[in-house]
């Protein structure tokens, strides 16, 4: 029996490496698609707002305001904020802890932006980051740097909660782990049976 199990393992191992690679690639591609797609609305909104401000519009005209500000700690809504060159918020339709959202100061220095996460837009440079101001608050934020006609460079940030997409990624991880485990056990069992029957 021990010899049979060892032979089964020897035949199963290359197969396990192959389907693990396929599972891993499929999982990573799907997970990244989930994560990157959460940026899509913010990209369009941030670039449009920056273009409008670069044409001498005013922040109050490009930041949509509703009856109540968006509380980014609880809401899934997309929010917009305009910052000056030092990172001080000028206008926003969002709040965090009853104040305008303040992004990390380093994000307002384009020298700190990673080259792989920096894009050139018609208006200026753009970056996309995950921001976690509180342990239970994670935001997908797109930042565009633009040159207004009246002074130094400013920034538009548009973000929204990552909660919904992170729930999907958690479910994907769970399902992928079950599928990988079931495939591993089934393939091992099939090889074992075929060897026991003398068909391999």
PyMOL CGO cylinders between C-alpha atoms (Angstrom):
from pymol import cmd
from pymol.cgo import CYLINDER

trace = [
    CYLINDER, 0.00, 0.00, 0.00, 2.79, 2.40, 0.89, 0.3, 1, 1, 1, 1, 1, 1,
    CYLINDER, 2.79, 2.40, 0.89, 4.47, 1.79, -2.46, 0.3, 1, 1, 1, 1, 1, 1,
    CYLINDER, 4.47, 1.79, -2.46, 1.15, 2.39, -4.24, 0.3, 1, 1, 1, 1, 1, 1,
    CYLINDER, 1.15, 2.39, -4.24, 0.62, 5.68, -2.41, 0.3, 1, 1, 1, 1, 1, 1,
    CYLINDER, 0.62, 5.68, -2.41, 4.16, 6.84, -3.17, 0.3, 1, 1, 1, 1, 1, 1,
    CYLINDER, 4.16, 6.84, -3.17, 3.75, 6.00, -6.85, 0.3, 1, 1, 1, 1, 1, 1,
    CYLINDER, 3.75, 6.00, -6.85, 0.39, 7.78, -6.90, 0.3, 1, 1, 1, 1, 1, 1,
    CYLINDER, 0.39, 7.78, -6.90, 1.99, 10.86, -5.36, 0.3, 1, 1, 1, 1, 1, 1,
    CYLINDER, 1.99, 10.86, -5.36, 4.85, 10.79, -7.90, 0.3, 1, 1, 1, 1, 1, 1,
    CYLINDER, 4.85, 10.79, -7.90, 2.40, 10.71, -10.81, 0.3, 1, 1, 1, 1, 1, 1,
    CYLINDER, 2.40, 10.71, -10.81, 0.02, 13.24, -9.22, 0.3, 1, 1, 1, 1, 1, 1,
    CYLINDER, 0.02, 13.24, -9.22, 2.62, 15.89, -8.28, 0.3, 1, 1, 1, 1, 1, 1,
    CYLINDER, 2.62, 15.89, -8.28, 3.38, 17.22, -11.82, 0.3, 1, 1, 1, 1, 1, 1,
    CYLINDER, 3.38, 17.22, -11.82, -0.35, 17.32, -12.53, 0.3, 1, 1, 1, 1, 1, 1,
    CYLINDER, -0.35, 17.32, -12.53, -0.96, 19.20, -9.27, 0.3, 1, 1, 1, 1, 1, 1,
    CYLINDER, -0.96, 19.20, -9.27, 1.70, 21.76, -10.17, 0.3, 1, 1, 1, 1, 1, 1,
    CYLINDER, 1.70, 21.76, -10.17, 0.08, 22.29, -13.58, 0.3, 1, 1, 1, 1, 1, 1,
    CYLINDER, 0.08, 22.29, -13.58, -3.50, 22.78, -12.40, 0.3, 1, 1, 1, 1, 1, 1,
    CYLINDER, -3.50, 22.78, -12.40, -2.34, 24.86, -9.42, 0.3, 1, 1, 1, 1, 1, 1,
    CYLINDER, -2.34, 24.86, -9.42, -0.69, 27.22, -11.88, 0.3, 1, 1, 1, 1, 1, 1,
    CYLINDER, -0.69, 27.22, -11.88, -3.89, 27.44, -13.93, 0.3, 1, 1, 1, 1, 1, 1,
    CYLINDER, -3.89, 27.44, -13.93, -5.98, 28.02, -10.79, 0.3, 1, 1, 1, 1, 1, 1,
    CYLINDER, -5.98, 28.02, -10.79, -3.50, 30.62, -9.54, 0.3, 1, 1, 1, 1, 1, 1,
    CYLINDER, -3.50, 30.62, -9.54, -3.45, 32.56, -12.79, 0.3, 1, 1, 1, 1, 1, 1,
    CYLINDER, -3.45, 32.56, -12.79, -7.24, 32.47, -13.10, 0.3, 1, 1, 1, 1, 1, 1,
    CYLINDER, -7.24, 32.47, -13.10, -7.68, 33.63, -9.52, 0.3, 1, 1, 1, 1, 1, 1,
    CYLINDER, -7.68, 33.63, -9.52, -5.14, 36.45, -9.86, 0.3, 1, 1, 1, 1, 1, 1,
    CYLINDER, -5.14, 36.45, -9.86, -6.63, 37.66, -13.15, 0.3, 1, 1, 1, 1, 1, 1,
    CYLINDER, -6.63, 37.66, -13.15, -10.16, 37.71, -11.73, 0.3, 1, 1, 1, 1, 1, 1,
    CYLINDER, -10.16, 37.71, -11.73, -9.07, 39.32, -8.47, 0.3, 1, 1, 1, 1, 1, 1,
    CYLINDER, -9.07, 39.32, -8.47, -7.20, 42.06, -10.30, 0.3, 1, 1, 1, 1, 1, 1,
    CYLINDER, -7.20, 42.06, -10.30, -10.14, 42.64, -12.61, 0.3, 1, 1, 1, 1, 1, 1,
    CYLINDER, -10.14, 42.64, -12.61, -12.37, 43.13, -9.56, 0.3, 1, 1, 1, 1, 1, 1,
    CYLINDER, -12.37, 43.13, -9.56, -9.88, 45.51, -7.96, 0.3, 1, 1, 1, 1, 1, 1,
    CYLINDER, -9.88, 45.51, -7.96, -9.07, 47.58, -11.05, 0.3, 1, 1, 1, 1, 1, 1,
    CYLINDER, -9.07, 47.58, -11.05, -12.68, 47.92, -12.19, 0.3, 1, 1, 1, 1, 1, 1,
    CYLINDER, -12.68, 47.92, -12.19, -13.58, 49.64, -8.92, 0.3, 1, 1, 1, 1, 1, 1,
    CYLINDER, -13.58, 49.64, -8.92, -11.51, 52.61, -10.19, 0.3, 1, 1, 1, 1, 1, 1,
    CYLINDER, -11.51, 52.61, -10.19, -13.42, 53.11, -13.44, 0.3, 1, 1, 1, 1, 1, 1,
    CYLINDER, -13.42, 53.11, -13.44, -16.04, 55.69, -12.35, 0.3, 1, 1, 1, 1, 1, 1,
    CYLINDER, -16.04, 55.69, -12.35, -13.44, 57.68, -10.41, 0.3, 1, 1, 1, 1, 1, 1,
    CYLINDER, -13.44, 57.68, -10.41, -11.08, 57.89, -13.40, 0.3, 1, 1, 1, 1, 1, 1,
    CYLINDER, -11.08, 57.89, -13.40, -13.73, 59.48, -15.61, 0.3, 1, 1, 1, 1, 1, 1,
    CYLINDER, -13.73, 59.48, -15.61, -15.01, 61.82, -12.90, 0.3, 1, 1, 1, 1, 1, 1,
    CYLINDER, -15.01, 61.82, -12.90, -11.54, 62.95, -11.76, 0.3, 1, 1, 1, 1, 1, 1,
    CYLINDER, -11.54, 62.95, -11.76, -10.27, 63.63, -15.28, 0.3, 1, 1, 1, 1, 1, 1,
    CYLINDER, -10.27, 63.63, -15.28, -13.44, 65.53, -16.23, 0.3, 1, 1, 1, 1, 1, 1,
    CYLINDER, -13.44, 65.53, -16.23, -13.31, 67.62, -13.05, 0.3, 1, 1, 1, 1, 1, 1,
    CYLINDER, -13.31, 67.62, -13.05, -9.60, 68.40, -13.51, 0.3, 1, 1, 1, 1, 1, 1,
    CYLINDER, -9.60, 68.40, -13.51, -10.19, 69.42, -17.13, 0.3, 1, 1, 1, 1, 1, 1,
    CYLINDER, -10.19, 69.42, -17.13, -13.01, 71.72, -16.08, 0.3, 1, 1, 1, 1, 1, 1,
    CYLINDER, -13.01, 71.72, -16.08, -10.90, 73.33, -13.34, 0.3, 1, 1, 1, 1, 1, 1,
    CYLINDER, -10.90, 73.33, -13.34, -7.97, 73.76, -15.71, 0.3, 1, 1, 1, 1, 1, 1,
    CYLINDER, -7.97, 73.76, -15.71, -10.31, 75.81, -17.93, 0.3, 1, 1, 1, 1, 1, 1,
    CYLINDER, -10.31, 75.81, -17.93, -10.87, 78.29, -15.07, 0.3, 1, 1, 1, 1, 1, 1,
    CYLINDER, -10.87, 78.29, -15.07, -13.94, 76.73, -13.52, 0.3, 1, 1, 1, 1, 1, 1,
    CYLINDER, -13.94, 76.73, -13.52, -14.31, 76.93, -9.74, 0.3, 1, 1, 1, 1, 1, 1,
    CYLINDER, -14.31, 76.93, -9.74, -14.26, 73.95, -7.33, 0.3, 1, 1, 1, 1, 1, 1,
    CYLINDER, -14.26, 73.95, -7.33, -17.83, 74.54, -6.15, 0.3, 1, 1, 1, 1, 1, 1,
    CYLINDER, -17.83, 74.54, -6.15, -19.04, 73.99, -9.73, 0.3, 1, 1, 1, 1, 1, 1,
    CYLINDER, -19.04, 73.99, -9.73, -17.33, 70.62, -10.25, 0.3, 1, 1, 1, 1, 1, 1,
    CYLINDER, -17.33, 70.62, -10.25, -18.11, 69.06, -6.87, 0.3, 1, 1, 1, 1, 1, 1,
    CYLINDER, -18.11, 69.06, -6.87, -21.67, 67.70, -6.86, 0.3, 1, 1, 1, 1, 1, 1,
    CYLINDER, -21.67, 67.70, -6.86, -23.56, 68.47, -3.66, 0.3, 1, 1, 1, 1, 1, 1,
    CYLINDER, -23.56, 68.47, -3.66, -26.62, 66.68, -2.36, 0.3, 1, 1, 1, 1, 1, 1,
    CYLINDER, -26.62, 66.68, -2.36, -28.85, 67.33, 0.62, 0.3, 1, 1, 1, 1, 1, 1,
    CYLINDER, -28.85, 67.33, 0.62, -26.31, 65.68, 2.92, 0.3, 1, 1, 1, 1, 1, 1,
    CYLINDER, -26.31, 65.68, 2.92, -22.56, 65.18, 2.55, 0.3, 1, 1, 1, 1, 1, 1,
    CYLINDER, -22.56, 65.18, 2.55, -21.34, 61.66, 1.83, 0.3, 1, 1, 1, 1, 1, 1,
    CYLINDER, -21.34, 61.66, 1.83, -19.97, 59.95, 4.95, 0.3, 1, 1, 1, 1, 1, 1,
    CYLINDER, -19.97, 59.95, 4.95, -17.20, 57.83, 3.48, 0.3, 1, 1, 1, 1, 1, 1,
    CYLINDER, -17.20, 57.83, 3.48, -17.05, 55.69, 6.63, 0.3, 1, 1, 1, 1, 1, 1,
    CYLINDER, -17.05, 55.69, 6.63, -20.46, 54.18, 5.79, 0.3, 1, 1, 1, 1, 1, 1,
    CYLINDER, -20.46, 54.18, 5.79, -21.52, 55.13, 2.26, 0.3, 1, 1, 1, 1, 1, 1,
    CYLINDER, -21.52, 55.13, 2.26, -20.78, 53.33, -1.01, 0.3, 1, 1, 1, 1, 1, 1,
    CYLINDER, -20.78, 53.33, -1.01, -21.34, 56.56, -2.97, 0.3, 1, 1, 1, 1, 1, 1,
    CYLINDER, -21.34, 56.56, -2.97, -18.61, 58.11, -5.12, 0.3, 1, 1, 1, 1, 1, 1,
    CYLINDER, -18.61, 58.11, -5.12, -17.25, 61.35, -3.68, 0.3, 1, 1, 1, 1, 1, 1,
    CYLINDER, -17.25, 61.35, -3.68, -15.21, 64.25, -5.09, 0.3, 1, 1, 1, 1, 1, 1,
    CYLINDER, -15.21, 64.25, -5.09, -12.71, 66.56, -3.43, 0.3, 1, 1, 1, 1, 1, 1,
    CYLINDER, -12.71, 66.56, -3.43, -10.48, 69.39, -4.66, 0.3, 1, 1, 1, 1, 1, 1,
    CYLINDER, -10.48, 69.39, -4.66, -7.18, 70.10, -2.88, 0.3, 1, 1, 1, 1, 1, 1,
    CYLINDER, -7.18, 70.10, -2.88, -4.66, 72.90, -3.12, 0.3, 1, 1, 1, 1, 1, 1,
    CYLINDER, -4.66, 72.90, -3.12, -0.97, 72.30, -3.80, 0.3, 1, 1, 1, 1, 1, 1,
    CYLINDER, -0.97, 72.30, -3.80, -0.28, 71.52, -0.12, 0.3, 1, 1, 1, 1, 1, 1,
    CYLINDER, -0.28, 71.52, -0.12, -3.05, 68.95, 0.17, 0.3, 1, 1, 1, 1, 1, 1,
    CYLINDER, -3.05, 68.95, 0.17, -5.51, 71.16, 2.03, 0.3, 1, 1, 1, 1, 1, 1,
    CYLINDER, -5.51, 71.16, 2.03, -9.09, 70.38, 0.99, 0.3, 1, 1, 1, 1, 1, 1,
    CYLINDER, -9.09, 70.38, 0.99, -10.81, 73.28, -0.76, 0.3, 1, 1, 1, 1, 1, 1,
    CYLINDER, -10.81, 73.28, -0.76, -14.15, 71.73, -1.64, 0.3, 1, 1, 1, 1, 1, 1,
    CYLINDER, -14.15, 71.73, -1.64, -15.70, 68.28, -1.17, 0.3, 1, 1, 1, 1, 1, 1,
    CYLINDER, -15.70, 68.28, -1.17, -19.04, 66.57, -1.01, 0.3, 1, 1, 1, 1, 1, 1,
    CYLINDER, -19.04, 66.57, -1.01, -17.70, 64.04, 1.50, 0.3, 1, 1, 1, 1, 1, 1,
    CYLINDER, -17.70, 64.04, 1.50, -16.85, 63.95, 5.17, 0.3, 1, 1, 1, 1, 1, 1,
    CYLINDER, -16.85, 63.95, 5.17, -14.87, 61.64, 7.42, 0.3, 1, 1, 1, 1, 1, 1,
    CYLINDER, -14.87, 61.64, 7.42, -15.28, 62.09, 11.16, 0.3, 1, 1, 1, 1, 1, 1,
    CYLINDER, -15.28, 62.09, 11.16, -17.32, 65.27, 10.45, 0.3, 1, 1, 1, 1, 1, 1,
    CYLINDER, -17.32, 65.27, 10.45, -14.46, 66.91, 8.50, 0.3, 1, 1, 1, 1, 1, 1,
    CYLINDER, -14.46, 66.91, 8.50, -13.46, 67.13, 4.84, 0.3, 1, 1, 1, 1, 1, 1,
    CYLINDER, -13.46, 67.13, 4.84, -11.38, 64.07, 3.91, 0.3, 1, 1, 1, 1, 1, 1,
    CYLINDER, -11.38, 64.07, 3.91, -7.64, 64.66, 4.24, 0.3, 1, 1, 1, 1, 1, 1,
    CYLINDER, -7.64, 64.66, 4.24, -5.49, 62.37, 2.15, 0.3, 1, 1, 1, 1, 1, 1,
    CYLINDER, -5.49, 62.37, 2.15, -1.89, 61.55, 3.19, 0.3, 1, 1, 1, 1, 1, 1,
    CYLINDER, -1.89, 61.55, 3.19, 0.38, 64.54, 2.53, 0.3, 1, 1, 1, 1, 1, 1,
    CYLINDER, 0.38, 64.54, 2.53, 2.79, 62.47, 0.44, 0.3, 1, 1, 1, 1, 1, 1,
    CYLINDER, 2.79, 62.47, 0.44, 0.15, 61.96, -2.23, 0.3, 1, 1, 1, 1, 1, 1,
    CYLINDER, 0.15, 61.96, -2.23, 0.37, 65.65, -3.15, 0.3, 1, 1, 1, 1, 1, 1,
    CYLINDER, 0.37, 65.65, -3.15, 3.98, 65.33, -4.23, 0.3, 1, 1, 1, 1, 1, 1,
    CYLINDER, 3.98, 65.33, -4.23, 4.10, 63.65, -7.63, 0.3, 1, 1, 1, 1, 1, 1,
    CYLINDER, 4.10, 63.65, -7.63, 7.72, 62.66, -6.98, 0.3, 1, 1, 1, 1, 1, 1,
    CYLINDER, 7.72, 62.66, -6.98, 6.31, 60.14, -4.48, 0.3, 1, 1, 1, 1, 1, 1,
    CYLINDER, 6.31, 60.14, -4.48, 4.04, 58.54, -7.06, 0.3, 1, 1, 1, 1, 1, 1,
    CYLINDER, 4.04, 58.54, -7.06, 5.15, 55.11, -8.24, 0.3, 1, 1, 1, 1, 1, 1,
    CYLINDER, 5.15, 55.11, -8.24, 6.05, 55.08, -11.92, 0.3, 1, 1, 1, 1, 1, 1,
    CYLINDER, 6.05, 55.08, -11.92, 3.92, 51.97, -12.49, 0.3, 1, 1, 1, 1, 1, 1,
    CYLINDER, 3.92, 51.97, -12.49, 0.93, 53.77, -10.98, 0.3, 1, 1, 1, 1, 1, 1,
    CYLINDER, 0.93, 53.77, -10.98, 1.29, 57.11, -12.76, 0.3, 1, 1, 1, 1, 1, 1,
    CYLINDER, 1.29, 57.11, -12.76, -0.56, 57.98, -15.95, 0.3, 1, 1, 1, 1, 1, 1,
    CYLINDER, -0.56, 57.98, -15.95, -0.41, 61.02, -18.21, 0.3, 1, 1, 1, 1, 1, 1,
    CYLINDER, -0.41, 61.02, -18.21, -3.85, 62.49, -18.91, 0.3, 1, 1, 1, 1, 1, 1,
    CYLINDER, -3.85, 62.49, -18.91, -4.74, 65.41, -21.22, 0.3, 1, 1, 1, 1, 1, 1,
    CYLINDER, -4.74, 65.41, -21.22, -4.79, 67.62, -18.12, 0.3, 1, 1, 1, 1, 1, 1,
    CYLINDER, -4.79, 67.62, -18.12, -1.92, 66.33, -15.99, 0.3, 1, 1, 1, 1, 1, 1,
    CYLINDER, -1.92, 66.33, -15.99, -0.55, 63.36, -14.10, 0.3, 1, 1, 1, 1, 1, 1,
    CYLINDER, -0.55, 63.36, -14.10, -2.85, 60.82, -12.49, 0.3, 1, 1, 1, 1, 1, 1,
    CYLINDER, -2.85, 60.82, -12.49, -2.39, 58.12, -9.87, 0.3, 1, 1, 1, 1, 1, 1,
    CYLINDER, -2.39, 58.12, -9.87, -4.69, 55.48, -8.37, 0.3, 1, 1, 1, 1, 1, 1,
    CYLINDER, -4.69, 55.48, -8.37, -4.33, 54.33, -4.78, 0.3, 1, 1, 1, 1, 1, 1,
    CYLINDER, -4.33, 54.33, -4.78, -6.04, 52.42, -2.00, 0.3, 1, 1, 1, 1, 1, 1,
    CYLINDER, -6.04, 52.42, -2.00, -6.54, 54.67, 1.03, 0.3, 1, 1, 1, 1, 1, 1,
    CYLINDER, -6.54, 54.67, 1.03, -7.33, 53.31, 4.49, 0.3, 1, 1, 1, 1, 1, 1,
    CYLINDER, -7.33, 53.31, 4.49, -7.93, 56.23, 6.87, 0.3, 1, 1, 1, 1, 1, 1,
    CYLINDER, -7.93, 56.23, 6.87, -9.49, 53.95, 9.51, 0.3, 1, 1, 1, 1, 1, 1,
    CYLINDER, -9.49, 53.95, 9.51, -9.17, 50.20, 10.13, 0.3, 1, 1, 1, 1, 1, 1,
    CYLINDER, -9.17, 50.20, 10.13, -12.67, 49.56, 8.75, 0.3, 1, 1, 1, 1, 1, 1,
    CYLINDER, -12.67, 49.56, 8.75, -12.62, 52.18, 5.96, 0.3, 1, 1, 1, 1, 1, 1,
    CYLINDER, -12.62, 52.18, 5.96, -10.90, 51.47, 2.63, 0.3, 1, 1, 1, 1, 1, 1,
    CYLINDER, -10.90, 51.47, 2.63, -11.29, 53.73, -0.38, 0.3, 1, 1, 1, 1, 1, 1,
    CYLINDER, -11.29, 53.73, -0.38, -10.25, 53.37, -4.03, 0.3, 1, 1, 1, 1, 1, 1,
    CYLINDER, -10.25, 53.37, -4.03, -9.06, 56.88, -4.88, 0.3, 1, 1, 1, 1, 1, 1,
    CYLINDER, -9.06, 56.88, -4.88, -8.02, 58.43, -8.20, 0.3, 1, 1, 1, 1, 1, 1,
    CYLINDER, -8.02, 58.43, -8.20, -5.99, 61.66, -8.00, 0.3, 1, 1, 1, 1, 1, 1,
    CYLINDER, -5.99, 61.66, -8.00, -5.34, 64.00, -10.93, 0.3, 1, 1, 1, 1, 1, 1,
    CYLINDER, -5.34, 64.00, -10.93, -2.87, 66.88, -10.76, 0.3, 1, 1, 1, 1, 1, 1,
    CYLINDER, -2.87, 66.88, -10.76, -3.80, 69.89, -12.90, 0.3, 1, 1, 1, 1, 1, 1,
    CYLINDER, -3.80, 69.89, -12.90, -2.55, 73.42, -13.53, 0.3, 1, 1, 1, 1, 1, 1,
    CYLINDER, -2.55, 73.42, -13.53, -5.23, 76.05, -12.90, 0.3, 1, 1, 1, 1, 1, 1,
    CYLINDER, -5.23, 76.05, -12.90, -4.88, 79.35, -14.75, 0.3, 1, 1, 1, 1, 1, 1,
    CYLINDER, -4.88, 79.35, -14.75, -4.82, 81.34, -11.53, 0.3, 1, 1, 1, 1, 1, 1,
    CYLINDER, -4.82, 81.34, -11.53, -2.03, 79.75, -9.46, 0.3, 1, 1, 1, 1, 1, 1,
    CYLINDER, -2.03, 79.75, -9.46, 0.06, 76.68, -8.58, 0.3, 1, 1, 1, 1, 1, 1,
    CYLINDER, 0.06, 76.68, -8.58, -0.92, 73.10, -9.35, 0.3, 1, 1, 1, 1, 1, 1,
    CYLINDER, -0.92, 73.10, -9.35, -3.90, 71.64, -7.56, 0.3, 1, 1, 1, 1, 1, 1,
    CYLINDER, -3.90, 71.64, -7.56, -5.43, 68.19, -7.28, 0.3, 1, 1, 1, 1, 1, 1,
    CYLINDER, -5.43, 68.19, -7.28, -8.77, 66.50, -7.79, 0.3, 1, 1, 1, 1, 1, 1,
    CYLINDER, -8.77, 66.50, -7.79, -9.46, 63.30, -5.86, 0.3, 1, 1, 1, 1, 1, 1,
    CYLINDER, -9.46, 63.30, -5.86, -12.41, 61.03, -6.51, 0.3, 1, 1, 1, 1, 1, 1,
    CYLINDER, -12.41, 61.03, -6.51, -13.00, 57.94, -4.39, 0.3, 1, 1, 1, 1, 1, 1,
    CYLINDER, -13.00, 57.94, -4.39, -15.46, 55.33, -3.34, 0.3, 1, 1, 1, 1, 1, 1,
    CYLINDER, -15.46, 55.33, -3.34, -15.64, 52.49, -0.83, 0.3, 1, 1, 1, 1, 1, 1,
    CYLINDER, -15.64, 52.49, -0.83, -13.94, 49.20, -1.60, 0.3, 1, 1, 1, 1, 1, 1,
    CYLINDER, -13.94, 49.20, -1.60, -16.27, 47.28, 0.73, 0.3, 1, 1, 1, 1, 1, 1,
    CYLINDER, -16.27, 47.28, 0.73, -18.45, 45.72, -1.98, 0.3, 1, 1, 1, 1, 1, 1,
    CYLINDER, -18.45, 45.72, -1.98, -15.56, 44.63, -4.19, 0.3, 1, 1, 1, 1, 1, 1,
    CYLINDER, -15.56, 44.63, -4.19, -13.63, 43.27, -1.19, 0.3, 1, 1, 1, 1, 1, 1,
    CYLINDER, -13.63, 43.27, -1.19, -16.66, 41.14, -0.30, 0.3, 1, 1, 1, 1, 1, 1,
    CYLINDER, -16.66, 41.14, -0.30, -16.59, 39.76, -3.85, 0.3, 1, 1, 1, 1, 1, 1,
    CYLINDER, -16.59, 39.76, -3.85, -12.85, 39.04, -3.59, 0.3, 1, 1, 1, 1, 1, 1,
    CYLINDER, -12.85, 39.04, -3.59, -13.38, 37.22, -0.28, 0.3, 1, 1, 1, 1, 1, 1,
    CYLINDER, -13.38, 37.22, -0.28, -16.09, 35.07, -1.87, 0.3, 1, 1, 1, 1, 1, 1,
    CYLINDER, -16.09, 35.07, -1.87, -13.84, 34.44, -4.88, 0.3, 1, 1, 1, 1, 1, 1,
    CYLINDER, -13.84, 34.44, -4.88, -10.97, 33.35, -2.60, 0.3, 1, 1, 1, 1, 1, 1,
    CYLINDER, -10.97, 33.35, -2.60, -13.24, 30.96, -0.70, 0.3, 1, 1, 1, 1, 1, 1,
    CYLINDER, -13.24, 30.96, -0.70, -14.68, 29.44, -3.89, 0.3, 1, 1, 1, 1, 1, 1,
    CYLINDER, -14.68, 29.44, -3.89, -11.26, 29.13, -5.52, 0.3, 1, 1, 1, 1, 1, 1,
    CYLINDER, -11.26, 29.13, -5.52, -9.83, 27.38, -2.44, 0.3, 1, 1, 1, 1, 1, 1,
    CYLINDER, -9.83, 27.38, -2.44, -12.70, 24.87, -2.42, 0.3, 1, 1, 1, 1, 1, 1,
    CYLINDER, -12.70, 24.87, -2.42, -12.37, 24.22, -6.16, 0.3, 1, 1, 1, 1, 1, 1,
    CYLINDER, -12.37, 24.22, -6.16, -8.60, 23.75, -5.88, 0.3, 1, 1, 1, 1, 1, 1,
    CYLINDER, -8.60, 23.75, -5.88, -8.94, 21.40, -2.91, 0.3, 1, 1, 1, 1, 1, 1,
    CYLINDER, -8.94, 21.40, -2.91, -11.66, 19.33, -4.60, 0.3, 1, 1, 1, 1, 1, 1,
    CYLINDER, -11.66, 19.33, -4.60, -9.63, 19.10, -7.82, 0.3, 1, 1, 1, 1, 1, 1,
    CYLINDER, -9.63, 19.10, -7.82, -6.52, 18.04, -5.89, 0.3, 1, 1, 1, 1, 1, 1,
    CYLINDER, -6.52, 18.04, -5.89, -8.33, 15.28, -3.99, 0.3, 1, 1, 1, 1, 1, 1,
    CYLINDER, -8.33, 15.28, -3.99, -10.25, 14.05, -7.03, 0.3, 1, 1, 1, 1, 1, 1,
    CYLINDER, -10.25, 14.05, -7.03, -7.17, 13.88, -9.25, 0.3, 1, 1, 1, 1, 1, 1,
    CYLINDER, -7.17, 13.88, -9.25, -5.18, 12.04, -6.56, 0.3, 1, 1, 1, 1, 1, 1,
    CYLINDER, -5.18, 12.04, -6.56, -8.03, 9.58, -6.06, 0.3, 1, 1, 1, 1, 1, 1,
    CYLINDER, -8.03, 9.58, -6.06, -8.37, 8.90, -9.80, 0.3, 1, 1, 1, 1, 1, 1,
    CYLINDER, -8.37, 8.90, -9.80, -4.64, 8.20, -10.19, 0.3, 1, 1, 1, 1, 1, 1,
    CYLINDER, -4.64, 8.20, -10.19, -4.68, 5.96, -7.12, 0.3, 1, 1, 1, 1, 1, 1,
    CYLINDER, -4.68, 5.96, -7.12, -7.63, 3.95, -8.47, 0.3, 1, 1, 1, 1, 1, 1,
    CYLINDER, -7.63, 3.95, -8.47, -6.10, 3.61, -11.93, 0.3, 1, 1, 1, 1, 1, 1,
    CYLINDER, -6.10, 3.61, -11.93, -2.84, 2.34, -10.44, 0.3, 1, 1, 1, 1, 1, 1,
    CYLINDER, -2.84, 2.34, -10.44, -4.68, -0.08, -8.16, 0.3, 1, 1, 1, 1, 1, 1,
    CYLINDER, -4.68, -0.08, -8.16, -6.55, -1.46, -11.18, 0.3, 1, 1, 1, 1, 1, 1,
    CYLINDER, -6.55, -1.46, -11.18, -3.30, -1.76, -13.13, 0.3, 1, 1, 1, 1, 1, 1,
    CYLINDER, -3.30, -1.76, -13.13, -4.46, 0.68, -15.79, 0.3, 1, 1, 1, 1, 1, 1,
    CYLINDER, -4.46, 0.68, -15.79, -1.40, 2.93, -15.30, 0.3, 1, 1, 1, 1, 1, 1,
]
cmd.load_cgo(trace, "trace")
